[in-house]
């Protein structure tokens, strides 16, 4: 047969320790009737497998991802539309969708929607839910039940009902909300009802093409590494076409196996949020004017309500974006990290003469704010800046109110602004560090509680904040309330939040930070990210942005290396490199755990804002150069 193309394939394979091994081979494709077959030359390949269908050992394309594709194509339980979608795929799309099955991690599943082993669809969701059911039964926790929530995305309600049907068929009590709900409400309800687990169908702030499947454990947080390993093992044992149990949804509701939740948990959640206020008197009758947008998501039914109950009367909601819509028609991406997402809200703010804009992402776990500066322009604050404002406000308010606990603490991540440490040092309050993600933050909070500390707030630079103990995941509803309260308090001092931030810089120093994300989609992108991290470990730069590298923190091995030697880090087993510069700045590199992108965190401390902006610009050039090398 005549070859039609050839290419190199590279794949980084997890060896179970957090490290990765490179696999290479050359694929030569030939055209045959109705199918594309191939032969493969393996180079240094010891093991290669795709999902449950592929055996261990040296394999060719025909019994690896292409064999899995053919298995899907011939499955008897496909609809006509699903079979047509698969039949229309070309060889590149087949590779993208079947090269690897969706990986179940601490964030559950997340991918674009579509048919295939590497996509979010009813088969991959069904397999995951059956695996979760089997894991709960293995732990003897099935009788405690599972709470299910979902957001506004396309397919979210369908996946939620499917998950309920599968759990019910496995004899596990199910509590499913009667409509879309915020992520923090799921965590709250899981704790309130003392269930064994929770499922949230959401892809958070990702573009409309995505959906996801998050799993929570009985402590209200996302799954621990140990539970992830167990659920992953059980998922691998499930054949997604024949191994999933299922019962009719309405029948299971009628016989009590599925309970549909109304507004009783909503009200309890709102009361818990309101109890987190520090200065309730400042919002009662306040003249503060706020524009709010939920970006078509779940915050619409909760954030305006809690602000109004706090006594704020001048709340202007962006009407078009108050309508739930999983296609997010009014924004390019429903992401509060991006100022362009606030375009319509800014128009409304100008019309209503507003100083503060609050925006929550589709599942209402993240929140971003836009404030008016001295010139009247609207400026989007970063997740770090909002976090620092809240930290200072919480400490200041508790001290003035006499409500500071004996052993207060905050938790942030290793990639968040170093300004957080400056605030805590100033007030002599403990700051603990975690890896990125609230699963890890929740674990640090638990450790602090065992040591007798009270965590006042946890935050990460990616616009996630947790205030209070009513849930164990980031909570934009409570954060929005405290942001509004803080803005109302500063307004009484004749200041906006922009003014307040400028004052904090004068107190703690000019910390200028920036996060750069570079998308690297597909299998080639994964290989490129892995190569970059390997190269940085093998050949660390001696200088970045014109500043000498004084040391390297390798959070994979848990070692901090300097010219003076090595020392152990308190955190390890995460693929993150932090280059510590001689002027106290940091250049941190981290592949995303939920998206096909690599992130660079540029953290600087400076004598002035202008100096910091110049320094960040130089470091940003270094980051972009690394991804193009």
C-alpha positions in Angstrom: 0.0 0.0 0.0 1.2 3.5 -0.7 1.9 5.6 2.4 -0.1 8.8 2.6 1.8 10.4 5.4 4.3 9.8 8.3 4.9 11.6 11.5 6.6 11.3 14.8 4.5 10.7 17.9 5.7 11.7 21.4 3.8 11.1 24.6 4.7 11.7 28.2 3.6 8.9 30.3 3.0 9.1 34.1 4.9 6.5 35.9 2.9 6.8 39.0 5.3 9.0 40.9 4.5 12.3 39.3 7.4 12.0 36.9 6.9 11.3 33.2 8.7 9.2 30.6 9.0 10.1 27.0 7.7 7.6 24.4 8.5 8.0 20.7 7.5 6.2 17.6 7.1 6.8 13.9 3.7 6.2 12.4 3.3 5.4 8.7 -0.3 5.5 7.5 -1.6 3.7 4.4 -5.0 4.1 2.8 -7.2 1.0 2.6 -10.9 0.6 1.8 -13.1 2.2 4.5 -10.3 2.2 7.1 -7.0 3.8 7.7 -4.4 1.2 8.9 -0.9 1.7 10.0 2.3 0.1 11.0 4.5 1.6 13.8 8.1 1.5 14.5 8.7 1.8 18.3 11.8 3.5 19.7 12.5 3.1 23.4 8.9 2.1 24.0 8.3 -0.2 27.0 4.6 0.3 27.6 1.8 2.0 25.8 -1.9 1.8 26.4 -5.0 3.8 25.7 -7.9 3.3 28.1 -9.3 -0.1 29.0 -9.4 -1.4 25.5 -5.7 -1.4 24.8 -3.4 -4.1 26.1 0.0 -3.5 27.6 3.0 -4.0 25.5 4.1 -2.9 22.1 1.2 -2.1 19.9 0.4 -0.7 16.5 -2.1 2.1 15.7 -4.7 -0.5 14.7 -5.0 -1.9 18.3 -4.3 1.4 20.1 -6.2 4.6 19.6 -7.6 3.6 16.2 -8.8 0.3 17.6 -10.6 2.3 20.3 -12.1 4.5 17.7 -13.4 1.4 15.8 -14.8 0.0 19.1 -16.8 3.3 19.6 -17.9 3.3 16.0 -19.3 -0.2 16.3 -21.0 0.2 19.7 -24.6 -0.8 19.5 -25.9 1.9 21.9 -24.9 4.9 19.8 -27.6 7.2 18.4 -27.6 7.9 14.7 -26.2 11.4 15.4 -23.4 10.1 17.5 -22.4 7.5 14.9 -22.5 10.2 12.2 -20.2 12.4 14.3 -17.7 9.6 14.7 -17.9 8.6 11.0 -17.1 12.1 9.9 -13.8 12.4 11.8 -10.5 12.5 9.8 -7.3 10.9 10.9 -6.1 14.0 12.9 -9.4 14.3 14.7 -9.4 10.6 15.5 -5.9 11.0 17.0 -7.0 14.0 19.1 -10.1 12.3 20.4 -8.8 8.8 21.0 -5.0 9.2 21.7 -5.8 9.1 25.4 -8.9 8.7 27.5 -10.0 11.5 29.7 -7.9 11.5 32.8 -9.7 11.6 36.2 -7.7 13.9 38.6 -8.3 16.1 41.6 -10.4 18.3 39.4 -12.4 15.3 38.1 -12.9 15.4 34.3 -12.8 18.4 32.0 -12.6 18.6 28.2 -14.4 19.8 25.1 -17.8 18.3 24.3 -18.0 15.6 21.7 -17.8 11.9 20.9 -14.6 10.1 21.8 -12.6 8.7 24.7 -11.0 12.0 25.3 -14.1 14.1 25.2 -17.0 14.9 27.5 -20.0 12.9 26.5 -22.6 10.6 28.0 -20.4 7.6 27.8 -17.3 9.1 29.6 -19.6 10.7 32.2 -21.4 7.4 32.7 -18.1 5.5 33.1 -16.9 8.0 35.7 -20.2 7.9 37.6 -20.2 4.1 37.7 -16.6 4.2 38.9 -17.5 6.6 41.6 -20.4 4.4 42.7 -18.1 1.4 42.8 -15.6 3.3 44.9 -18.2 4.4 47.4 -19.4 0.8 47.8 -15.8 -0.3 48.3 -15.5 2.2 51.1 -18.9 1.2 52.6 -20.1 4.8 52.2 -22.8 4.3 49.6 -25.7 4.6 52.0 -24.8 8.2 52.9 -25.8 9.4 49.5 -24.5 11.8 46.8 -25.4 15.4 46.1 -25.5 16.5 42.4 -25.4 20.1 41.1 -24.9 21.5 37.6 -24.4 24.9 35.9 -25.8 26.5 32.8 -23.5 24.8 30.2 -24.7 22.8 27.3 -25.2 19.2 28.4 -24.9 20.0 32.1 -28.4 19.1 33.1 -28.3 16.0 30.9 -25.1 14.8 32.5 -26.4 15.5 36.0 -29.6 13.5 35.4 -27.5 10.7 33.9 -25.3 10.6 36.9 -28.3 10.5 39.2 -29.8 7.5 37.2 -26.5 5.6 37.5 -26.0 6.2 41.2 -29.7 5.3 41.9 -29.3 2.1 39.9 -26.4 1.2 42.2 -28.5 1.6 45.3 -27.0 5.0 46.3 -29.3 7.7 47.5 -29.2 10.8 45.3 -30.0 14.4 46.1 -30.1 16.5 42.9 -31.0 20.2 42.7 -34.1 21.2 40.7 -32.1 23.7 38.6 -28.6 25.1 38.2 -26.7 26.1 41.3 -23.4 27.7 42.3 -20.4 25.4 43.1 -20.1 26.7 46.7 -23.7 25.7 47.4 -22.9 22.1 46.4 -20.0 22.0 48.9 -22.3 23.6 51.6 -25.2 21.1 50.9 -22.8 18.1 50.9 -21.7 19.1 54.4 -25.2 20.0 55.6 -26.7 16.7 54.5 -23.6 14.7 55.6 -23.4 12.9 52.3 -20.5 10.7 51.2 -19.8 12.6 48.0 -20.9 15.4 45.6 -20.9 15.7 41.8 -20.8 19.1 40.1 -21.3 19.3 36.3 -19.4 22.4 35.3 -16.3 23.6 33.4 -16.1 26.7 35.5 -14.8 29.7 33.5 -13.7 27.7 30.4 -15.1 28.6 26.9 -18.5 27.3 25.8 -17.1 24.3 24.0 -16.1 22.8 27.4 -17.8 20.9 30.2 -16.6 19.1 33.2 -17.3 16.7 36.0 -16.0 17.6 39.5 -16.3 15.2 42.5 -16.3 16.2 46.1 -15.7 14.0 49.2 -17.6 14.0 52.5 -15.4 16.9 53.9 -16.9 19.2 51.3 -13.7 19.6 49.3 -12.6 18.1 46.0 -11.2 14.6 46.2 -7.9 13.9 47.9 -5.1 12.1 46.0 -6.0 8.8 47.7 -9.6 9.0 46.7 -8.7 10.1 43.2 -6.5 7.0 42.9 -9.4 4.8 44.1 -12.0 6.3 41.8 -9.6 6.3 38.9 -8.9 2.6 39.5 -12.7 1.8 39.6 -13.3 3.9 36.4 -10.7 1.9 34.5 -12.5 -1.3 35.5 -15.8 -0.1 33.9 -16.6 -0.8 30.2 -18.3 2.5 29.2 -20.6 0.7 26.8 -21.7 -2.4 28.7 -20.6 -1.9 32.4 -22.8 1.1 33.4 -26.0 0.5 35.4 -28.9 2.8 34.9 -32.5 3.4 36.0 -35.1 5.7 34.6 -34.9 9.1 36.3 -38.7 9.6 36.9 -39.1 6.1 38.2 -36.2 6.6 40.7 -37.8 9.9 41.9 -41.1 8.1 42.4 -39.7 5.3 44.5 -37.5 7.6 46.5 -34.1 6.7 45.3 -33.6 10.2 43.8 -34.6 13.3 45.9 -35.0 16.6 44.0 -33.9 19.5 46.2 -35.8 22.7 46.2 -34.9 26.0 47.9 -34.4 24.8 51.4 -30.7 24.4 51.1 -30.5 27.7 49.1 -31.9 29.6 52.1 -29.6 27.9 54.6 -26.6 28.8 52.3 -27.6 32.4 52.1 -27.9 32.7 55.9 -24.4 31.2 56.2 -23.1 33.7 53.7 -24.6 36.6 55.5 -23.1 35.4 58.8 -19.6 36.1 57.3 -20.2 39.9 57.4 -17.7 41.9 59.5 -19.3 45.3 59.4 -23.0 44.8 58.7 -23.8 48.4 59.6 -21.8 49.8 56.7 -24.0 48.2 54.0 -27.4 49.1 55.6 -28.6 52.0 53.6 -25.3 52.6 51.9 -25.2 54.8 48.9 -22.7 52.5 47.2 -23.6 51.8 43.5 -22.7 48.4 42.1 -23.0 46.8 38.7 -23.2 43.0 38.8 -22.9 40.4 36.0 -23.1 36.6 36.3 -21.9 36.0 32.7 -25.1 34.0 32.0 -24.4 31.7 34.9 -25.5 30.5 38.3 -24.7 33.6 40.3 -27.7 35.4 39.0 -30.1 34.0 41.6 -27.7 34.4 44.5 -25.4 37.4 44.4 -27.9 40.2 43.9 -30.1 38.6 46.5 -27.4 38.4 49.2 -26.3 42.0 48.4 -29.9 43.3 48.8 -30.3 41.4 52.0 -27.2 43.1 53.3 -29.0 46.4 52.8 -27.5 47.5 49.5 -30.1 49.2 47.4 -28.3 50.4 44.3 -27.5 47.1 42.5 -27.7 47.3 38.7 -27.6 43.9 37.0 -26.5 43.6 33.4 -29.9 42.2 32.1 -28.6 40.4 29.0 -26.1 38.5 31.0 -28.6 37.6 33.8 -30.2 35.2 31.4 -28.8 31.6 31.8 -27.2 30.5 28.5 -24.5 27.9 28.0 -23.5 29.4 24.7 -22.5 32.7 26.5 -23.6 34.8 23.6 -22.6 38.2 24.9 -19.0 37.3 25.8 -16.0 35.7 24.0 -15.3 33.8 27.2 -17.2 33.9 30.5 -14.1 34.5 32.5 -13.8 37.2 35.2 -10.1 37.1 34.8 -10.4 38.9 31.4 -11.4 42.6 31.3 -13.0 42.2 27.8 -15.7 39.9 29.4 -16.8 43.0 31.4 -17.5 45.2 28.3 -21.3 45.3 28.7 -21.0 45.7 32.5 -18.6 48.7 32.0 -21.1 50.3 29.6 -23.8 50.0 32.2 -21.5 51.3 35.0 -20.8 54.4 33.0 -24.5 54.9 32.4 -25.3 54.5 36.1 -22.2 56.3 37.5 -20.9 53.3 39.4 -17.5 52.8 41.1 -17.6 49.0 41.5 -18.4 46.2 39.0 -18.6 42.6 40.3 -18.6 39.6 37.9 -18.9 35.9 38.7 -18.1 33.0 36.4 -20.7 30.5 35.2 -20.6 28.2 38.3 -20.1 31.2 40.7 -16.9 30.0 42.3 -14.7 32.8 41.0 -15.2 36.5 41.1 -13.5 39.4 39.4 -14.0 43.1 40.0 -13.5 46.3 38.0 -13.1 49.6 39.8 -13.0 53.3 38.7 -9.6 55.1 39.1 -9.0 58.7 39.7 -9.3 59.7 36.0 -12.7 58.0 35.8 -11.5 55.0 33.8 -12.5 51.5 34.7 -9.6 49.3 35.8 -9.8 45.5 36.2 -8.1 44.3 39.4 -6.2 41.1 39.3 -7.0 38.1 41.5 -4.0 39.0 43.6 -5.0 42.6 44.1 -8.6 41.7 45.2 -7.1 39.0 47.5 -4.8 41.5 49.2 -7.6 44.1 49.6 -9.7 41.4 51.3 -6.9 40.2 53.5 -6.1 43.7 54.8 -9.8 44.5 55.3 -10.5 41.3 57.2 -7.6 41.8 59.6 -8.3 45.5 60.1 -12.0 44.9 60.7 -11.5 42.0 63.1 -8.9 43.9 65.1 -11.2 47.0 65.4 -14.3 44.9 66.2 -12.4 42.7 68.7 -13.2 39.5 66.9 -9.7 38.4 66.0 -9.2 34.8 67.0 -6.3 33.8 69.2 -4.5 32.1 66.4 -5.5 33.6 63.0 -4.2 32.4 59.7 -4.6 32.8 56.0 -3.9 30.3 53.2 -2.7 31.2 49.7 -0.8 29.4 46.9 2.9 29.3 45.9 2.0 31.2 42.7 0.1 34.0 44.4 1.6 37.5 45.0 4.3 37.9 47.6 2.4 40.9 48.8 0.3 38.5 50.9 3.3 37.6 53.0 4.0 41.3 53.5 0.5 41.9 54.8 0.7 39.0 57.2 4.1 40.0 58.4 2.9 43.5 59.1 0.0 42.2 61.3 2.0 39.2 62.7 -0.6 36.8 61.3 0.4 33.3 60.0 0.3 32.7 56.2 0.4 29.1 55.0 1.1 28.0 51.4 -0.5 25.4 49.2 -0.3 24.2 45.7 -2.7 25.7 43.2 -6.3 24.4 43.6 -8.7 24.5 46.5 -8.4 20.7 47.0 -4.9 21.4 48.3 -5.9 24.6 50.0 -8.6 22.7 51.9 -6.0 20.2 53.1 -3.8 23.0 54.5 -6.9 24.5 56.2 -7.5 21.2 57.9 -3.9 21.0 59.1 -4.1 24.5 60.5 -7.4 23.7 62.3 -5.7 20.7 63.9 -2.9 23.1 65.2 -5.6 25.3 66.7 -5.6 28.0 64.0 -8.7 29.7 62.6 -8.4 30.4 58.9 -9.8 33.8 58.1 -9.6 33.5 54.4 -8.0 31.4 51.7 -7.3 32.6 48.1 -5.5 31.9 44.9 -4.4 34.3 42.2 -6.9 32.9 39.8 -9.8 34.8 41.4 -10.9 32.2 43.9 -11.6 33.2 47.5 -13.0 31.3 50.5 -14.2 33.2 53.6 -15.9 31.3 56.4 -16.2 27.7 57.2 -19.6 26.9 55.6 -18.0 25.2 52.6 -14.7 23.9 51.4 -14.3 25.4 47.9 -13.9 28.8 46.5 -17.1 30.9 47.0 -17.8 33.9 44.9 -21.2 34.6 46.6 -19.5 35.2 50.0 -16.6 37.0 48.4 -18.9 39.3 46.4 -20.7 40.2 49.7 -17.4 41.0 51.5 -16.1 43.0 48.5 -19.2 45.1 48.5 -19.0 45.6 52.3 -15.4 46.5 52.0 -16.2 49.0 49.2 -19.0 50.5 51.3 -16.6 50.9 54.2 -14.0 52.6 52.1 -16.7 54.9 50.6 -17.5 56.1 54.0 -13.8 57.1 54.3 -14.1 59.0 51.0 -12.1 56.3 49.1 -12.8 53.9 46.2 -11.2 50.4 46.1 -8.7 51.8 43.7 -7.7 54.5 46.2 -7.5 51.8 48.9 -5.2 49.6 46.8 -2.8 52.5 46.2 -2.6 53.1 49.9 -1.8 49.5 50.5 1.1 49.7 48.0 2.5 52.6 50.1 2.2 50.6 53.2 3.5 47.2 52.1 5.5 48.0 49.0 4.9 48.0 45.2 4.3 44.4 44.3 3.6 44.1 40.6 2.5 40.6 39.3 1.4 39.2 36.1 0.2 35.7 34.9 0.9 34.7 31.3 -1.0 31.7 29.9 0.2 30.1 26.6 -2.2 27.6 25.1 -0.6 24.3 23.8 -3.5 22.2 22.6 -3.5 18.6 21.4 -1.0 15.8 21.9 1.8 17.9 20.4 1.1 20.6 22.9 1.3 18.2 25.8 4.7 16.9 24.5 6.0 20.5 24.1 5.0 21.4 27.6 6.7 18.3 29.0 9.9 19.0 27.0 10.0 22.6 28.3 9.8 21.5 31.9 12.4 18.9 31.3 14.7 21.4 29.7 14.3 23.9 32.5 15.2 21.3 35.0 18.2 20.0 33.1 19.4 23.5 32.1 18.0 26.2 34.4 18.6 29.7 33.3 21.3 31.7 35.1 19.5 35.0 34.4 16.0 36.1 33.7 14.9 39.6 32.8 18.3 41.0 33.4 18.4 39.6 37.0 20.5 36.7 38.3 18.7 33.5 39.3 19.6 33.0 43.0 17.9 29.6 43.4 15.4 27.2 42.0 12.5 25.7 43.9 11.5 22.4 42.3 8.2 21.4 43.7 8.2 18.1 41.8 11.2 16.8 43.8 10.6 19.1 46.8 14.1 20.6 46.7 15.3 24.2 46.8 18.7 24.6 45.1 21.0 27.6 45.6 24.7 28.2 45.2 25.0 27.3 48.9 23.5 23.9 48.5 20.1 22.2 48.8 17.2 22.2 51.3 13.9 20.4 51.5 10.7 22.2 50.7 7.5 21.6 52.7 5.6 20.8 49.5 6.5 18.3 46.8 5.1 16.2 43.9 3.7 19.0 41.8 5.2 19.9 38.4 6.1 23.5 39.2 9.5 25.3 39.0 10.1 28.6 40.8 13.1 30.6 39.8 14.0 32.9 42.7 15.7 36.1 41.4 18.4 38.0 43.3 16.1 41.1 43.8 13.4 39.0 45.5 11.3 38.5 42.4 10.1 35.1 41.2 9.6 33.5 37.8 7.3 30.5 38.2 6.5 28.0 35.5 3.5 25.6 35.8 1.6 23.5 33.3 -2.1 23.8 33.9 -3.8 20.7 35.5 -7.2 21.3 33.8 -6.5 23.0 30.5 -4.0 22.6 27.6 -1.9 25.6 28.6 1.3 26.4 30.4 1.4 29.3 32.9 4.1 31.7 33.9 3.7 33.6 37.2 5.8 36.8 37.4 6.0 38.1 40.9 7.9 41.2 41.7 8.5 43.7 44.5 9.7 47.2 43.6 10.3 50.8 44.7 7.6 52.1 42.4 4.8 50.9 40.2 6.7 52.0 37.1 9.7 50.0 38.1 7.5 46.9 38.6 5.8 47.3 35.2 9.1 47.5 33.4 10.4 44.4 35.3 7.3 42.4 34.6 7.6 43.4 30.9 11.1 42.0 30.7 10.1 38.8 32.5 7.1 38.4 30.1 9.4 38.5 27.1 11.5 35.7 28.7 8.3 33.7 29.2 7.1 34.1 25.6 10.6 33.3 24.3 10.6 30.0 26.2 7.4 28.8 24.5 8.7 29.6 21.1 12.1 27.9 21.5 
